């Protein structure tokens, strides 16, 4: 059998690794969100018009 002290150390290390992975995922999501926001901000009028769901012919 494995010593209880070693088991507790392994569990603690596993917990730390899981937390580090969650932080990494959160940072990656934040980076993607910022990139989308930056791209949206820099879109040209033509791109915005093309993405619009409105039928502009009705307003002529």
PDB file with SEQRES, HELIX, SHEET and CRYST1 records, atoms N, CA, C and O in Angstrom:
SEQRES   1 A   60  UNK UNK UNK UNK UNK UNK UNK UNK UNK UNK UNK UNK UNK          
SEQRES   2 A   60  UNK UNK UNK UNK UNK UNK UNK UNK UNK UNK UNK UNK UNK          
SEQRES   3 A   60  UNK UNK UNK UNK UNK UNK UNK UNK UNK UNK UNK UNK UNK          
SEQRES   4 A   60  UNK UNK UNK UNK UNK UNK UNK UNK UNK UNK UNK UNK UNK          
SEQRES   5 A   60  UNK UNK UNK UNK UNK UNK UNK UNK                              
HELIX    1 AA1 UNK A    4  UNK A   41  1                                  38    
HELIX    2 AA2 UNK A   45  UNK A   51  1                                   7    
HELIX    3 AA3 UNK A   56  UNK A   59  5                                   4    
CRYST1    1.000    1.000    1.000  90.00  90.00  90.00 P 1           1          
ATOM      1  N   UNK A   1       0.825  -1.197   0.000  1.00  0.00           N  
ATOM      2  CA  UNK A   1       0.000   0.000   0.000  1.00  0.00           C  
ATOM      3  C   UNK A   1       0.869   1.261   0.000  1.00  0.00           C  
ATOM      4  O   UNK A   1       2.012   1.275   0.457  1.00  0.00           O  
ATOM      5  N   UNK A   2       0.262   2.306  -0.535  1.00  0.00           N  
ATOM      6  CA  UNK A   2       0.959   3.594  -0.581  1.00  0.00           C  
ATOM      7  C   UNK A   2       0.697   4.340   0.721  1.00  0.00           C  
ATOM      8  O   UNK A   2      -0.412   4.321   1.253  1.00  0.00           O  
ATOM      9  N   UNK A   3       1.701   4.972   1.204  1.00  0.00           N  
ATOM     10  CA  UNK A   3       1.615   5.745   2.433  1.00  0.00           C  
ATOM     11  C   UNK A   3       0.561   6.852   2.281  1.00  0.00           C  
ATOM     12  O   UNK A   3       0.458   7.448   1.209  1.00  0.00           O  
ATOM     13  N   UNK A   4      -0.205   7.131   3.309  1.00  0.00           N  
ATOM     14  CA  UNK A   4      -1.256   8.160   3.280  1.00  0.00           C  
ATOM     15  C   UNK A   4      -0.684   9.540   2.962  1.00  0.00           C  
ATOM     16  O   UNK A   4      -1.321  10.347   2.285  1.00  0.00           O  
ATOM     17  N   UNK A   5       0.510   9.798   3.453  1.00  0.00           N  
ATOM     18  CA  UNK A   5       1.155  11.087   3.179  1.00  0.00           C  
ATOM     19  C   UNK A   5       1.419  11.256   1.689  1.00  0.00           C  
ATOM     20  O   UNK A   5       1.198  12.331   1.132  1.00  0.00           O  
ATOM     21  N   UNK A   6       1.887  10.202   1.052  1.00  0.00           N  
ATOM     22  CA  UNK A   6       2.153  10.251  -0.388  1.00  0.00           C  
ATOM     23  C   UNK A   6       0.850  10.412  -1.152  1.00  0.00           C  
ATOM     24  O   UNK A   6       0.788  11.166  -2.123  1.00  0.00           O  
ATOM     25  N   UNK A   7      -0.192   9.709  -0.723  1.00  0.00           N  
ATOM     26  CA  UNK A   7      -1.505   9.827  -1.377  1.00  0.00           C  
ATOM     27  C   UNK A   7      -2.036  11.254  -1.274  1.00  0.00           C  
ATOM     28  O   UNK A   7      -2.561  11.788  -2.251  1.00  0.00           O  
ATOM     29  N   UNK A   8      -1.907  11.870  -0.118  1.00  0.00           N  
ATOM     30  CA  UNK A   8      -2.395  13.244   0.043  1.00  0.00           C  
ATOM     31  C   UNK A   8      -1.586  14.209  -0.826  1.00  0.00           C  
ATOM     32  O   UNK A   8      -2.142  15.160  -1.376  1.00  0.00           O  
ATOM     33  N   UNK A   9      -0.291  13.973  -0.951  1.00  0.00           N  
ATOM     34  CA  UNK A   9       0.542  14.808  -1.812  1.00  0.00           C  
ATOM     35  C   UNK A   9       0.123  14.662  -3.277  1.00  0.00           C  
ATOM     36  O   UNK A   9       0.063  15.648  -4.013  1.00  0.00           O  
ATOM     37  N   UNK A  10      -0.164  13.442  -3.689  1.00  0.00           N  
ATOM     38  CA  UNK A  10      -0.601  13.207  -5.072  1.00  0.00           C  
ATOM     39  C   UNK A  10      -1.945  13.870  -5.351  1.00  0.00           C  
ATOM     40  O   UNK A  10      -2.149  14.455  -6.415  1.00  0.00           O  
ATOM     41  N   UNK A  11      -2.851  13.776  -4.399  1.00  0.00           N  
ATOM     42  CA  UNK A  11      -4.153  14.424  -4.564  1.00  0.00           C  
ATOM     43  C   UNK A  11      -4.012  15.941  -4.635  1.00  0.00           C  
ATOM     44  O   UNK A  11      -4.687  16.596  -5.430  1.00  0.00           O  
ATOM     45  N   UNK A  12      -3.145  16.490  -3.813  1.00  0.00           N  
ATOM     46  CA  UNK A  12      -2.902  17.931  -3.825  1.00  0.00           C  
ATOM     47  C   UNK A  12      -2.306  18.359  -5.160  1.00  0.00           C  
ATOM     48  O   UNK A  12      -2.697  19.384  -5.718  1.00  0.00           O  
ATOM     49  N   UNK A  13      -1.364  17.580  -5.670  1.00  0.00           N  
ATOM     50  CA  UNK A  13      -0.743  17.893  -6.955  1.00  0.00           C  
ATOM     51  C   UNK A  13      -1.772  17.815  -8.083  1.00  0.00           C  
ATOM     52  O   UNK A  13      -1.764  18.650  -8.987  1.00  0.00           O  
ATOM     53  N   UNK A  14      -2.655  16.818  -8.034  1.00  0.00           N  
ATOM     54  CA  UNK A  14      -3.702  16.681  -9.038  1.00  0.00           C  
ATOM     55  C   UNK A  14      -4.644  17.883  -8.994  1.00  0.00           C  
ATOM     56  O   UNK A  14      -5.048  18.401 -10.035  1.00  0.00           O  
ATOM     57  N   UNK A  15      -4.986  18.316  -7.801  1.00  0.00           N  
ATOM     58  CA  UNK A  15      -5.859  19.474  -7.637  1.00  0.00           C  
ATOM     59  C   UNK A  15      -5.200  20.725  -8.219  1.00  0.00           C  
ATOM     60  O   UNK A  15      -5.850  21.514  -8.905  1.00  0.00           O  
ATOM     61  N   UNK A  16      -3.909  20.901  -7.942  1.00  0.00           N  
ATOM     62  CA  UNK A  16      -3.174  22.056  -8.474  1.00  0.00           C  
ATOM     63  C   UNK A  16      -3.122  22.025  -9.992  1.00  0.00           C  
ATOM     64  O   UNK A  16      -3.280  23.062 -10.637  1.00  0.00           O  
ATOM     65  N   UNK A  17      -2.902  20.849 -10.573  1.00  0.00           N  
ATOM     66  CA  UNK A  17      -2.855  20.729 -12.032  1.00  0.00           C  
ATOM     67  C   UNK A  17      -4.211  21.040 -12.653  1.00  0.00           C  
ATOM     68  O   UNK A  17      -4.281  21.700 -13.690  1.00  0.00           O  
ATOM     69  N   UNK A  18      -5.285  20.572 -12.029  1.00  0.00           N  
ATOM     70  CA  UNK A  18      -6.627  20.865 -12.529  1.00  0.00           C  
ATOM     71  C   UNK A  18      -6.920  22.362 -12.480  1.00  0.00           C  
ATOM     72  O   UNK A  18      -7.494  22.917 -13.417  1.00  0.00           O  
ATOM     73  N   UNK A  19      -6.530  23.005 -11.402  1.00  0.00           N  
ATOM     74  CA  UNK A  19      -6.738  24.447 -11.277  1.00  0.00           C  
ATOM     75  C   UNK A  19      -5.934  25.207 -12.317  1.00  0.00           C  
ATOM     76  O   UNK A  19      -6.425  26.176 -12.896  1.00  0.00           O  
ATOM     77  N   UNK A  20      -4.709  24.778 -12.559  1.00  0.00           N  
ATOM     78  CA  UNK A  20      -3.860  25.436 -13.557  1.00  0.00           C  
ATOM     79  C   UNK A  20      -4.462  25.271 -14.944  1.00  0.00           C  
ATOM     80  O   UNK A  20      -4.433  26.204 -15.746  1.00  0.00           O  
ATOM     81  N   UNK A  21      -5.004  24.102 -15.233  1.00  0.00           N  
ATOM     82  CA  UNK A  21      -5.626  23.870 -16.534  1.00  0.00           C  
ATOM     83  C   UNK A  21      -6.877  24.731 -16.704  1.00  0.00           C  
ATOM     84  O   UNK A  21      -7.119  25.262 -17.787  1.00  0.00           O  
ATOM     85  N   UNK A  22      -7.666  24.871 -15.650  1.00  0.00           N  
ATOM     86  CA  UNK A  22      -8.856  25.714 -15.711  1.00  0.00           C  
ATOM     87  C   UNK A  22      -8.473  27.173 -15.940  1.00  0.00           C  
ATOM     88  O   UNK A  22      -9.123  27.870 -16.718  1.00  0.00           O  
ATOM     89  N   UNK A  23      -7.435  27.632 -15.276  1.00  0.00           N  
ATOM     90  CA  UNK A  23      -6.961  29.006 -15.474  1.00  0.00           C  
ATOM     91  C   UNK A  23      -6.481  29.211 -16.903  1.00  0.00           C  
ATOM     92  O   UNK A  23      -6.731  30.256 -17.502  1.00  0.00           O  
ATOM     93  N   UNK A  24      -5.798  28.221 -17.443  1.00  0.00           N  
ATOM     94  CA  UNK A  24      -5.312  28.295 -18.816  1.00  0.00           C  
ATOM     95  C   UNK A  24      -6.487  28.380 -19.791  1.00  0.00           C  
ATOM     96  O   UNK A  24      -6.455  29.171 -20.734  1.00  0.00           O  
ATOM     97  N   UNK A  25      -7.515  27.574 -19.570  1.00  0.00           N  
ATOM     98  CA  UNK A  25      -8.696  27.602 -20.432  1.00  0.00           C  
ATOM     99  C   UNK A  25      -9.406  28.951 -20.337  1.00  0.00           C  
ATOM    100  O   UNK A  25      -9.850  29.493 -21.349  1.00  0.00           O  
ATOM    101  N   UNK A  26      -9.512  29.488 -19.133  1.00  0.00           N  
ATOM    102  CA  UNK A  26     -10.159  30.787 -18.950  1.00  0.00           C  
ATOM    103  C   UNK A  26      -9.380  31.883 -19.667  1.00  0.00           C  
ATOM    104  O   UNK A  26      -9.977  32.761 -20.290  1.00  0.00           O  
ATOM    105  N   UNK A  27      -8.062  31.839 -19.584  1.00  0.00           N  
ATOM    106  CA  UNK A  27      -7.234  32.835 -20.265  1.00  0.00           C  
ATOM    107  C   UNK A  27      -7.377  32.706 -21.783  1.00  0.00           C  
ATOM    108  O   UNK A  27      -7.413  33.710 -22.494  1.00  0.00           O  
ATOM    109  N   UNK A  28      -7.456  31.490 -22.263  1.00  0.00           N  
ATOM    110  CA  UNK A  28      -7.617  31.267 -23.694  1.00  0.00           C  
ATOM    111  C   UNK A  28      -8.968  31.793 -24.179  1.00  0.00           C  
ATOM    112  O   UNK A  28      -9.046  32.405 -25.244  1.00  0.00           O  
ATOM    113  N   UNK A  29     -10.024  31.561 -23.409  1.00  0.00           N  
ATOM    114  CA  UNK A  29     -11.349  32.074 -23.762  1.00  0.00           C  
ATOM    115  C   UNK A  29     -11.357  33.601 -23.771  1.00  0.00           C  
ATOM    116  O   UNK A  29     -11.944  34.221 -24.658  1.00  0.00           O  
ATOM    117  N   UNK A  30     -10.707  34.196 -22.787  1.00  0.00           N  
ATOM    118  CA  UNK A  30     -10.622  35.653 -22.726  1.00  0.00           C  
ATOM    119  C   UNK A  30      -9.882  36.199 -23.939  1.00  0.00           C  
ATOM    120  O   UNK A  30     -10.276  37.216 -24.510  1.00  0.00           O  
ATOM    121  N   UNK A  31      -8.810  35.520 -24.329  1.00  0.00           N  
ATOM    122  CA  UNK A  31      -8.039  35.941 -25.497  1.00  0.00           C  
ATOM    123  C   UNK A  31      -8.902  35.859 -26.760  1.00  0.00           C  
ATOM    124  O   UNK A  31      -8.870  36.767 -27.591  1.00  0.00           O  
ATOM    125  N   UNK A  32      -9.661  34.789 -26.906  1.00  0.00           N  
ATOM    126  CA  UNK A  32     -10.541  34.645 -28.069  1.00  0.00           C  
ATOM    127  C   UNK A  32     -11.618  35.725 -28.075  1.00  0.00           C  
ATOM    128  O   UNK A  32     -11.946  36.271 -29.128  1.00  0.00           O  
ATOM    129  N   UNK A  33     -12.162  36.029 -26.911  1.00  0.00           N  
ATOM    130  CA  UNK A  33     -13.196  37.055 -26.795  1.00  0.00           C  
ATOM    131  C   UNK A  33     -12.641  38.424 -27.203  1.00  0.00           C  
ATOM    132  O   UNK A  33     -13.292  39.180 -27.924  1.00  0.00           O  
ATOM    133  N   UNK A  34     -11.440  38.725 -26.732  1.00  0.00           N  
ATOM    134  CA  UNK A  34     -10.804  39.993 -27.091  1.00  0.00           C  
ATOM    135  C   UNK A  34     -10.514  40.070 -28.586  1.00  0.00           C  
ATOM    136  O   UNK A  34     -10.681  41.123 -29.203  1.00  0.00           O  
ATOM    137  N   UNK A  35     -10.080  38.952 -29.168  1.00  0.00           N  
ATOM    138  CA  UNK A  35      -9.795  38.920 -30.605  1.00  0.00           C  
ATOM    139  C   UNK A  35     -11.075  39.158 -31.411  1.00  0.00           C  
ATOM    140  O   UNK A  35     -11.060  39.918 -32.380  1.00  0.00           O  
ATOM    141  N   UNK A  36     -12.177  38.518 -31.021  1.00  0.00           N  
ATOM    142  CA  UNK A  36     -13.459  38.738 -31.703  1.00  0.00           C  
ATOM    143  C   UNK A  36     -13.888  40.191 -31.586  1.00  0.00           C  
ATOM    144  O   UNK A  36     -14.371  40.786 -32.549  1.00  0.00           O  
ATOM    145  N   UNK A  37     -13.709  40.752 -30.407  1.00  0.00           N  
ATOM    146  CA  UNK A  37     -14.090  42.145 -30.176  1.00  0.00           C  
ATOM    147  C   UNK A  37     -13.256  43.088 -31.043  1.00  0.00           C  
ATOM    148  O   UNK A  37     -13.776  44.053 -31.603  1.00  0.00           O  
ATOM    149  N   UNK A  38     -11.964  42.799 -31.147  1.00  0.00           N  
ATOM    150  CA  UNK A  38     -11.079  43.624 -31.957  1.00  0.00           C  
ATOM    151  C   UNK A  38     -11.446  43.518 -33.436  1.00  0.00           C  
ATOM    152  O   UNK A  38     -11.477  44.528 -34.139  1.00  0.00           O  
ATOM    153  N   UNK A  39     -11.722  42.304 -33.913  1.00  0.00           N  
ATOM    154  CA  UNK A  39     -12.106  42.129 -35.321  1.00  0.00           C  
ATOM    155  C   UNK A  39     -13.421  42.835 -35.613  1.00  0.00           C  
ATOM    156  O   UNK A  39     -13.571  43.463 -36.661  1.00  0.00           O  
ATOM    157  N   UNK A  40     -14.374  42.737 -34.689  1.00  0.00           N  
ATOM    158  CA  UNK A  40     -15.674  43.394 -34.877  1.00  0.00           C  
ATOM    159  C   UNK A  40     -15.497  44.909 -34.946  1.00  0.00           C  
ATOM    160  O   UNK A  40     -16.165  45.579 -35.734  1.00  0.00           O  
ATOM    161  N   UNK A  41     -14.617  45.435 -34.138  1.00  0.00           N  
ATOM    162  CA  UNK A  41     -14.373  46.872 -34.101  1.00  0.00           C  
ATOM    163  C   UNK A  41     -13.751  47.372 -35.403  1.00  0.00           C  
ATOM    164  O   UNK A  41     -14.012  48.499 -35.821  1.00  0.00           O  
ATOM    165  N   UNK A  42     -12.932  46.540 -36.043  1.00  0.00           N  
ATOM    166  CA  UNK A  42     -12.212  46.958 -37.240  1.00  0.00           C  
ATOM    167  C   UNK A  42     -12.913  46.588 -38.551  1.00  0.00           C  
ATOM    168  O   UNK A  42     -12.312  46.707 -39.619  1.00  0.00           O  
ATOM    169  N   UNK A  43     -14.151  46.149 -38.490  1.00  0.00           N  
ATOM    170  CA  UNK A  43     -14.860  45.779 -39.714  1.00  0.00           C  
ATOM    171  C   UNK A  43     -15.201  47.017 -40.535  1.00  0.00           C  
ATOM    172  O   UNK A  43     -15.469  48.095 -40.004  1.00  0.00           O  
ATOM    173  N   UNK A  44     -15.179  46.822 -41.843  1.00  0.00           N  
ATOM    174  CA  UNK A  44     -15.536  47.916 -42.739  1.00  0.00           C  
ATOM    175  C   UNK A  44     -17.059  47.995 -42.860  1.00  0.00           C  
ATOM    176  O   UNK A  44     -17.777  47.082 -42.452  1.00  0.00           O  
ATOM    177  N   UNK A  45     -17.528  49.084 -43.417  1.00  0.00           N  
ATOM    178  CA  UNK A  45     -18.967  49.260 -43.603  1.00  0.00           C  
ATOM    179  C   UNK A  45     -19.525  48.166 -44.505  1.00  0.00           C  
ATOM    180  O   UNK A  45     -20.632  47.679 -44.272  1.00  0.00           O  
ATOM    181  N   UNK A  46     -18.781  47.778 -45.521  1.00  0.00           N  
ATOM    182  CA  UNK A  46     -19.230  46.739 -46.446  1.00  0.00           C  
ATOM    183  C   UNK A  46     -19.437  45.408 -45.714  1.00  0.00           C  
ATOM    184  O   UNK A  46     -20.422  44.712 -45.958  1.00  0.00           O  
ATOM    185  N   UNK A  47     -18.514  45.060 -44.823  1.00  0.00           N  
ATOM    186  CA  UNK A  47     -18.637  43.818 -44.055  1.00  0.00           C  
ATOM    187  C   UNK A  47     -19.846  43.872 -43.128  1.00  0.00           C  
ATOM    188  O   UNK A  47     -20.594  42.900 -43.022  1.00  0.00           O  
ATOM    189  N   UNK A  48     -20.038  45.000 -42.462  1.00  0.00           N  
ATOM    190  CA  UNK A  48     -21.187  45.145 -41.570  1.00  0.00           C  
ATOM    191  C   UNK A  48     -22.498  45.072 -42.344  1.00  0.00           C  
ATOM    192  O   UNK A  48     -23.456  44.448 -41.887  1.00  0.00           O  
ATOM    193  N   UNK A  49     -22.544  45.700 -43.505  1.00  0.00           N  
ATOM    194  CA  UNK A  49     -23.737  45.681 -44.338  1.00  0.00           C  
ATOM    195  C   UNK A  49     -24.014  44.269 -44.838  1.00  0.00           C  
ATOM    196  O   UNK A  49     -25.169  43.844 -44.876  1.00  0.00           O  
ATOM    197  N   UNK A  50     -22.987  43.550 -45.215  1.00  0.00           N  
ATOM    198  CA  UNK A  50     -23.143  42.181 -45.695  1.00  0.00           C  
ATOM    199  C   UNK A  50     -23.648  41.240 -44.624  1.00  0.00           C  
ATOM    200  O   UNK A  50     -24.349  40.278 -44.937  1.00  0.00           O  
ATOM    201  N   UNK A  51     -23.313  41.487 -43.370  1.00  0.00           N  
ATOM    202  CA  UNK A  51     -23.745  40.642 -42.265  1.00  0.00           C  
ATOM    203  C   UNK A  51     -25.126  41.011 -41.746  1.00  0.00           C  
ATOM    204  O   UNK A  51     -25.706  40.280 -40.944  1.00  0.00           O  
ATOM    205  N   UNK A  52     -25.648  42.126 -42.193  1.00  0.00           N  
ATOM    206  CA  UNK A  52     -26.941  42.593 -41.720  1.00  0.00           C  
ATOM    207  C   UNK A  52     -28.046  41.665 -42.213  1.00  0.00           C  
ATOM    208  O   UNK A  52     -28.009  41.188 -43.347  1.00  0.00           O  
ATOM    209  N   UNK A  53     -29.031  41.414 -41.349  1.00  0.00           N  
ATOM    210  CA  UNK A  53     -30.171  40.564 -41.710  1.00  0.00           C  
ATOM    211  C   UNK A  53     -31.295  41.355 -42.356  1.00  0.00           C  
ATOM    212  O   UNK A  53     -32.267  40.767 -42.830  1.00  0.00           O  
ATOM    213  N   UNK A  54     -31.185  42.640 -42.382  1.00  0.00           N  
ATOM    214  CA  UNK A  54     -32.253  43.481 -42.940  1.00  0.00           C  
ATOM    215  C   UNK A  54     -32.236  43.436 -44.453  1.00  0.00           C  
ATOM    216  O   UNK A  54     -31.179  43.299 -45.069  1.00  0.00           O  
ATOM    217  N   UNK A  55     -33.400  43.551 -45.044  1.00  0.00           N  
ATOM    218  CA  UNK A  55     -33.515  43.619 -46.495  1.00  0.00           C  
ATOM    219  C   UNK A  55     -33.546  45.111 -46.850  1.00  0.00           C  
ATOM    220  O   UNK A  55     -34.567  45.784 -46.710  1.00  0.00           O  
ATOM    221  N   UNK A  56     -32.404  45.598 -47.310  1.00  0.00           N  
ATOM    222  CA  UNK A  56     -32.246  47.027 -47.545  1.00  0.00           C  
ATOM    223  C   UNK A  56     -33.059  47.523 -48.736  1.00  0.00           C  
ATOM    224  O   UNK A  56     -33.276  48.728 -48.861  1.00  0.00           O  
ATOM    225  N   UNK A  57     -33.510  46.637 -49.606  1.00  0.00           N  
ATOM    226  CA  UNK A  57     -34.321  47.035 -50.749  1.00  0.00           C  
ATOM    227  C   UNK A  57     -35.673  47.577 -50.295  1.00  0.00           C  
ATOM    228  O   UNK A  57     -36.283  48.377 -51.004  1.00  0.00           O  
ATOM    229  N   UNK A  58     -36.138  47.166 -49.151  1.00  0.00           N  
ATOM    230  CA  UNK A  58     -37.420  47.650 -48.617  1.00  0.00           C  
ATOM    231  C   UNK A  58     -37.341  49.110 -48.192  1.00  0.00           C  
ATOM    232  O   UNK A  58     -38.375  49.764 -48.054  1.00  0.00           O  
ATOM    233  N   UNK A  59     -36.149  49.630 -47.985  1.00  0.00           N  
ATOM    234  CA  UNK A  59     -35.977  50.999 -47.486  1.00  0.00           C  
ATOM    235  C   UNK A  59     -35.612  51.995 -48.571  1.00  0.00           C  
ATOM    236  O   UNK A  59     -35.335  53.158 -48.278  1.00  0.00           O  
ATOM    237  N   UNK A  60     -35.606  51.553 -49.821  1.00  0.00           N  
ATOM    238  CA  UNK A  60     -35.269  52.463 -50.931  1.00  0.00           C  
ATOM    239  C   UNK A  60     -36.453  53.305 -51.304  1.00  0.00           C  
ATOM    240  O   UNK A  60     -36.363  54.128 -52.215  1.00  0.00           O  
TER     241      UNK A  60                                                      
END                                                                             
